[in-house]
Amino acid sequence: DVQAWLRSLRLHKYGHAFIGMDWKQVVRMSDQDMIDAGVNTLGARRKLLKVFE
């Protein structure tokens, strides 16, 4: 569950950016994809990208 995973990372406020996505879509997101989806803070994007590696 993507939403629970975001809560575990304390990034649940960005849940709206991942609604309707499955894991494959989430882990394929680039920095620009996240910006376009509304994950605007650099720290949050870095945290997510690091987890995706």
C-alpha positions, -999 to +999 in steps of 0.1 A: +000+000+000+016+032-013-001+054+012+010+034+042+045+034+029+044+072+026+032+074+062+062+052+073+085+077+056+066+106+072+057+119+037+020+112+040+012+148+030+022+139-005-002+110-007-023+130-033+006+128-057+005+090-058-033+083-058-041+056-084-005+046-089+009+011-084+044+003-071+059+000-106+047+035-115+059+050-082+094+036-083+098+048-120+091+084-111+119+109-119+125+141-100+106+160-126+077+136-124+074+142-087+075+180-092+047+176-118+027+155-093+030+181-066+060+169-045+075+203-044+101+201-016+136+190-026+140+171+007+109+150+001+119+142-035+155+133-024+141+110+003+118+092-022+145+089-049+170+075-024+144+048-013+138+040-050+175+032-057 
